[in-house]
Amino acid sequence: MGEKRGFLRFDVLMDAFCHMAGKKRDLKIQNLSREGAGVISNYPLSAGERINIEMNIPGDNVPIVLQGEIAWESSCPAQDKCHYQSGIKFKNMENGDRARLLEYVYNRWIIPSGKEGDR
């Protein structure tokens, strides 16, 4: 059976934080799409749970802040360093933050090696 994704996913590795129960907890963003992100964490996230996320674009010192909803969650295979993988559906993000995030992903996708002639 094929995947249900409606948008392309781009592999990235970005540091992020989520705010849960008054605590700031680490996340790693492993992929991004127009509507969401795949994340890895050392703690479970429950499907349907709403969370606030801060993402850090490499080389940019202003975090992207957004609200999301956990779409799915599963545990990682035992040999992986993470304990959980989750999918987050973006619910609320400022247009300026969305533009910065898309510019970062687009630049990594269109010129991955940094050389114009390699396209």
ZATITI-824910 format. One record per atom (N, C-alpha, C): residue number from 0; residue in three letters; x, y, z. Coordinates in nm, 2 decimals. Layout:
N
NUM:ALA:X:Y:Z;
...
end
This chain:
119
0:MET:0.08:-0.12:0.00;
0:MET:0.00:0.00:0.00;
0:MET:0.09:0.12:0.00;
1:GLY:0.06:0.23:-0.08;
1:GLY:0.14:0.35:-0.09;
1:GLY:0.12:0.44:0.03;
2:GLU:0.21:0.54:0.04;
2:GLU:0.20:0.63:0.15;
2:GLU:0.09:0.73:0.13;
3:LYS:0.04:0.79:0.24;
3:LYS:-0.08:0.88:0.23;
3:LYS:-0.03:1.02:0.22;
4:ARG:0.10:1.05:0.22;
4:ARG:0.15:1.19:0.22;
4:ARG:0.11:1.26:0.10;
5:GLY:0.06:1.38:0.11;
5:GLY:0.02:1.47:0.00;
5:GLY:0.13:1.56:-0.04;
6:PHE:0.24:1.58:0.03;
6:PHE:0.34:1.67:0.00;
6:PHE:0.48:1.60:0.01;
7:LEU:0.58:1.65:-0.07;
7:LEU:0.71:1.60:-0.06;
7:LEU:0.77:1.62:0.08;
8:ARG:0.85:1.53:0.12;
8:ARG:0.92:1.54:0.24;
8:ARG:1.07:1.56:0.21;
9:PHE:1.14:1.65:0.28;
9:PHE:1.28:1.68:0.27;
9:PHE:1.35:1.64:0.39;
10:ASP:1.46:1.56:0.37;
10:ASP:1.54:1.52:0.49;
10:ASP:1.62:1.63:0.54;
11:VAL:1.61:1.65:0.67;
11:VAL:1.69:1.76:0.73;
11:VAL:1.73:1.70:0.87;
12:LEU:1.82:1.77:0.94;
12:LEU:1.85:1.73:1.08;
12:LEU:1.86:1.87:1.15;
13:MET:1.76:1.90:1.23;
13:MET:1.75:2.03:1.30;
13:MET:1.72:2.01:1.44;
14:ASP:1.79:2.09:1.53;
14:ASP:1.76:2.09:1.67;
14:ASP:1.62:2.16:1.69;
15:ALA:1.55:2.11:1.79;
15:ALA:1.42:2.18:1.82;
15:ALA:1.39:2.15:1.96;
16:PHE:1.29:2.22:2.01;
16:PHE:1.24:2.20:2.15;
16:PHE:1.09:2.20:2.14;
17:CYS:1.03:2.13:2.23;
17:CYS:0.88:2.14:2.25;
17:CYS:0.85:2.17:2.39;
18:HIS:0.74:2.23:2.42;
18:HIS:0.70:2.27:2.55;
18:HIS:0.59:2.18:2.59;
19:MET:0.61:2.10:2.69;
19:MET:0.51:2.00:2.74;
19:MET:0.50:2.01:2.89;
20:ALA:0.38:2.02:2.94;
20:ALA:0.36:2.02:3.09;
20:ALA:0.46:2.12:3.16;
21:GLY:0.48:2.23:3.10;
21:GLY:0.57:2.33:3.17;
21:GLY:0.71:2.30:3.15;
22:LYS:0.75:2.20:3.07;
22:LYS:0.89:2.17:3.06;
22:LYS:0.94:2.19:2.91;
23:LYS:1.06:2.23:2.89;
23:LYS:1.12:2.25:2.76;
23:LYS:1.20:2.12:2.73;
24:ARG:1.16:2.05:2.63;
24:ARG:1.22:1.92:2.60;
24:ARG:1.28:1.91:2.46;
25:ASP:1.40:1.85:2.45;
25:ASP:1.47:1.84:2.32;
25:ASP:1.39:1.75:2.22;
26:LEU:1.40:1.79:2.09;
26:LEU:1.35:1.71:1.98;
26:LEU:1.46:1.72:1.87;
27:LYS:1.45:1.63:1.77;
27:LYS:1.53:1.64:1.65;
27:LYS:1.43:1.64:1.54;
28:ILE:1.44:1.73:1.45;
28:ILE:1.35:1.73:1.33;
28:ILE:1.43:1.65:1.22;
29:GLN:1.37:1.54:1.17;
29:GLN:1.44:1.46:1.07;
29:GLN:1.39:1.48:0.93;
30:ASN:1.27:1.53:0.91;
30:ASN:1.22:1.57:0.78;
30:ASN:1.11:1.67:0.79;
31:LEU:1.10:1.75:0.68;
31:LEU:1.00:1.85:0.68;
31:LEU:0.91:1.84:0.55;
32:SER:0.79:1.88:0.56;
32:SER:0.71:1.90:0.44;
32:SER:0.63:2.03:0.45;
33:ARG:0.55:2.06:0.36;
33:ARG:0.47:2.18:0.36;
33:ARG:0.38:2.19:0.49;
34:GLU:0.33:2.07:0.53;
34:GLU:0.23:2.07:0.63;
34:GLU:0.28:2.01:0.77;
35:GLY:0.40:1.96:0.77;
35:GLY:0.44:1.90:0.90;
35:GLY:0.59:1.86:0.90;
36:ALA:0.62:1.78:1.00;
36:ALA:0.76:1.74:1.03;
36:ALA:0.76:1.60:1.09;
37:GLY:0.86:1.53:1.06;
37:GLY:0.89:1.40:1.13;
37:GLY:1.00:1.43:1.23;
38:VAL:0.98:1.38:1.36;
38:VAL:1.07:1.41:1.47;
38:VAL:1.11:1.28:1.54;
39:ILE:1.22:1.29:1.61;
39:ILE:1.27:1.19:1.69;
39:ILE:1.29:1.24:1.83;
40:SER:1.26:1.16:1.93;
40:SER:1.27:1.21:2.07;
40:SER:1.30:1.10:2.17;
41:ASN:1.33:1.13:2.29;
41:ASN:1.36:1.03:2.39;
41:ASN:1.24:1.01:2.48;
42:TYR:1.13:1.06:2.44;
42:TYR:1.01:1.05:2.53;
42:TYR:0.88:1.04:2.43;
43:PRO:0.78:0.98:2.48;
43:PRO:0.66:0.96:2.40;
43:PRO:0.58:1.09:2.38;
44:LEU:0.52:1.10:2.26;
44:LEU:0.42:1.20:2.23;
44:LEU:0.30:1.13:2.19;
45:SER:0.18:1.18:2.24;
45:SER:0.06:1.11:2.22;
45:SER:-0.02:1.17:2.10;
46:ALA:-0.07:1.09:2.01;
46:ALA:-0.14:1.13:1.89;
46:ALA:-0.26:1.22:1.94;
47:GLY:-0.28:1.33:1.87;
47:GLY:-0.38:1.43:1.90;
47:GLY:-0.34:1.54:2.00;
48:GLU:-0.22:1.52:2.06;
48:GLU:-0.17:1.62:2.16;
48:GLU:-0.12:1.74:2.08;
49:ARG:-0.16:1.86:2.13;
49:ARG:-0.11:1.98:2.07;
49:ARG:0.02:2.03:2.15;
50:ILE:0.12:2.07:2.07;
50:ILE:0.24:2.11:2.14;
50:ILE:0.29:2.24:2.07;
51:ASN:0.37:2.31:2.14;
51:ASN:0.44:2.43:2.09;
51:ASN:0.59:2.39:2.06;
52:ILE:0.64:2.43:1.95;
52:ILE:0.77:2.39:1.90;
52:ILE:0.86:2.51:1.87;
53:GLU:0.98:2.50:1.90;
53:GLU:1.08:2.60:1.86;
53:GLU:1.19:2.52:1.78;
54:MET:1.21:2.56:1.65;
54:MET:1.30:2.49:1.56;
54:MET:1.42:2.59:1.55;
55:ASN:1.54:2.54:1.54;
55:ASN:1.66:2.62:1.51;
55:ASN:1.71:2.58:1.37;
56:ILE:1.71:2.68:1.28;
56:ILE:1.77:2.66:1.15;
56:ILE:1.92:2.68:1.17;
57:PRO:2.00:2.58:1.12;
57:PRO:2.14:2.60:1.13;
57:PRO:2.19:2.73:1.06;
58:GLY:2.27:2.80:1.14;
58:GLY:2.33:2.93:1.09;
58:GLY:2.23:3.05:1.12;
59:ASP:2.12:3.03:1.18;
59:ASP:2.02:3.14:1.21;
59:ASP:2.00:3.14:1.36;
60:ASN:2.02:3.25:1.42;
60:ASN:2.00:3.25:1.57;
60:ASN:1.86:3.29:1.62;
61:VAL:1.77:3.30:1.53;
61:VAL:1.63:3.33:1.57;
61:VAL:1.54:3.21:1.54;
62:PRO:1.49:3.15:1.65;
62:PRO:1.41:3.02:1.63;
62:PRO:1.28:3.04:1.56;
63:ILE:1.24:2.94:1.50;
63:ILE:1.10:2.94:1.44;
63:ILE:1.01:2.88:1.54;
64:VAL:0.90:2.95:1.57;
64:VAL:0.81:2.91:1.67;
64:VAL:0.68:2.87:1.60;
65:LEU:0.62:2.76:1.64;
65:LEU:0.49:2.71:1.58;
65:LEU:0.42:2.63:1.68;
66:GLN:0.29:2.61:1.64;
66:GLN:0.21:2.51:1.72;
66:GLN:0.18:2.40:1.62;
67:GLY:0.18:2.28:1.68;
67:GLY:0.15:2.16:1.60;
67:GLY:0.06:2.06:1.68;
68:GLU:0.03:1.96:1.61;
68:GLU:-0.05:1.85:1.66;
68:GLU:0.02:1.72:1.63;
69:ILE:0.03:1.63:1.72;
69:ILE:0.09:1.50:1.70;
69:ILE:0.00:1.42:1.62;
70:ALA:0.04:1.38:1.49;
70:ALA:-0.04:1.30:1.40;
70:ALA:-0.03:1.15:1.43;
71:TRP:0.10:1.11:1.46;
71:TRP:0.12:0.97:1.49;
71:TRP:0.25:0.96:1.58;
72:GLU:0.27:0.84:1.64;
72:GLU:0.38:0.82:1.72;
72:GLU:0.41:0.67:1.72;
73:SER:0.54:0.63:1.72;
73:SER:0.58:0.49:1.73;
73:SER:0.72:0.49:1.80;
74:SER:0.76:0.37:1.85;
74:SER:0.89:0.36:1.91;
74:SER:0.99:0.32:1.80;
75:CYS:1.11:0.36:1.82;
75:CYS:1.22:0.33:1.72;
75:CYS:1.27:0.19:1.75;
76:PRO:1.33:0.13:1.65;
76:PRO:1.40:0.00:1.67;
76:PRO:1.50:0.01:1.78;
77:ALA:1.52:-0.10:1.85;
77:ALA:1.61:-0.10:1.96;
77:ALA:1.75:-0.05:1.93;
78:GLN:1.80:-0.08:1.81;
78:GLN:1.94:-0.03:1.78;
78:GLN:1.95:0.12:1.76;
79:ASP:1.84:0.19:1.74;
79:ASP:1.85:0.33:1.72;
79:ASP:1.87:0.40:1.85;
80:LYS:1.93:0.52:1.84;
80:LYS:1.96:0.60:1.96;
80:LYS:1.83:0.67:2.02;
81:CYS:1.74:0.69:1.93;
81:CYS:1.61:0.76:1.98;
81:CYS:1.52:0.65:2.04;
82:HIS:1.42:0.69:2.10;
82:HIS:1.32:0.60:2.16;
82:HIS:1.19:0.61:2.09;
83:TYR:1.16:0.72:2.03;
83:TYR:1.03:0.75:1.97;
83:TYR:1.04:0.83:1.84;
84:GLN:0.96:0.80:1.74;
84:GLN:0.94:0.88:1.62;
84:GLN:0.80:0.93:1.62;
85:SER:0.78:1.05:1.57;
85:SER:0.65:1.11:1.57;
85:SER:0.63:1.19:1.44;
86:GLY:0.51:1.21:1.40;
86:GLY:0.48:1.30:1.29;
86:GLY:0.40:1.42:1.35;
87:ILE:0.44:1.54:1.32;
87:ILE:0.37:1.66:1.37;
87:ILE:0.31:1.73:1.25;
88:LYS:0.18:1.76:1.26;
88:LYS:0.11:1.84:1.17;
88:LYS:0.11:1.99:1.21;
89:PHE:0.16:2.08:1.13;
89:PHE:0.17:2.22:1.16;
89:PHE:0.03:2.27:1.17;
90:LYS:0.00:2.35:1.28;
90:LYS:-0.13:2.41:1.30;
90:LYS:-0.12:2.56:1.29;
91:ASN:-0.02:2.62:1.34;
91:ASN:-0.01:2.77:1.35;
91:ASN:0.14:2.81:1.34;
92:MET:0.17:2.88:1.23;
92:MET:0.31:2.93:1.21;
92:MET:0.30:3.07:1.14;
93:GLU:0.38:3.16:1.19;
93:GLU:0.39:3.29:1.13;
93:GLU:0.44:3.28:0.99;
94:ASN:0.38:3.37:0.90;
94:ASN:0.42:3.36:0.76;
94:ASN:0.57:3.39:0.74;
95:GLY:0.63:3.48:0.82;
95:GLY:0.78:3.50:0.81;
95:GLY:0.86:3.38:0.85;
96:ASP:0.81:3.31:0.95;
96:ASP:0.88:3.19:0.99;
96:ASP:0.87:3.08:0.89;
97:ARG:0.75:3.07:0.83;
97:ARG:0.73:2.97:0.72;
97:ARG:0.82:3.00:0.60;
98:ALA:0.83:3.12:0.57;
98:ALA:0.92:3.16:0.46;
98:ALA:1.07:3.13:0.49;
99:ARG:1.11:3.16:0.61;
99:ARG:1.25:3.12:0.64;
99:ARG:1.28:2.97:0.64;
100:LEU:1.18:2.90:0.69;
100:LEU:1.19:2.75:0.69;
100:LEU:1.19:2.70:0.55;
101:LEU:1.10:2.74:0.46;
101:LEU:1.10:2.70:0.33;
101:LEU:1.22:2.74:0.25;
102:GLU:1.28:2.86:0.28;
102:GLU:1.40:2.90:0.21;
102:GLU:1.52:2.81:0.25;
103:TYR:1.53:2.77:0.38;
103:TYR:1.63:2.68:0.42;
103:TYR:1.62:2.54:0.35;
104:VAL:1.50:2.49:0.35;
104:VAL:1.48:2.36:0.29;
104:VAL:1.50:2.36:0.13;
105:TYR:1.45:2.47:0.07;
105:TYR:1.47:2.49:-0.07;
105:TYR:1.62:2.50:-0.11;
106:ASN:1.69:2.58:-0.04;
106:ASN:1.84:2.59:-0.07;
106:ASN:1.91:2.46:-0.05;
107:ARG:1.87:2.38:0.05;
107:ARG:1.94:2.25:0.07;
107:ARG:1.90:2.15:-0.04;
108:TRP:1.78:2.17:-0.10;
108:TRP:1.73:2.08:-0.20;
108:TRP:1.78:2.11:-0.34;
109:ILE:1.78:2.24:-0.37;
109:ILE:1.82:2.28:-0.51;
109:ILE:1.97:2.28:-0.53;
110:ILE:2.05:2.31:-0.43;
110:ILE:2.19:2.31:-0.45;
110:ILE:2.26:2.23:-0.33;
111:PRO:2.24:2.10:-0.32;
111:PRO:2.28:2.03:-0.21;
111:PRO:2.43:2.03:-0.19;
112:SER:2.51:2.03:-0.30;
112:SER:2.66:2.02:-0.28;
112:SER:2.72:2.16:-0.28;
113:GLY:2.64:2.27:-0.30;
113:GLY:2.69:2.40:-0.31;
113:GLY:2.75:2.44:-0.44;
114:LYS:2.74:2.35:-0.54;
114:LYS:2.80:2.38:-0.67;
114:LYS:2.70:2.39:-0.77;
115:GLU:2.69:2.50:-0.84;
115:GLU:2.59:2.52:-0.95;
115:GLU:2.59:2.42:-1.06;
116:GLY:2.71:2.38:-1.10;
116:GLY:2.72:2.28:-1.21;
116:GLY:2.68:2.14:-1.18;
117:ASP:2.65:2.11:-1.05;
117:ASP:2.61:1.97:-1.02;
117:ASP:2.46:1.95:-1.03;
118:ARG:2.39:2.04:-1.07;
118:ARG:2.24:2.03:-1.07;
118:ARG:2.20:1.93:-1.18;
end
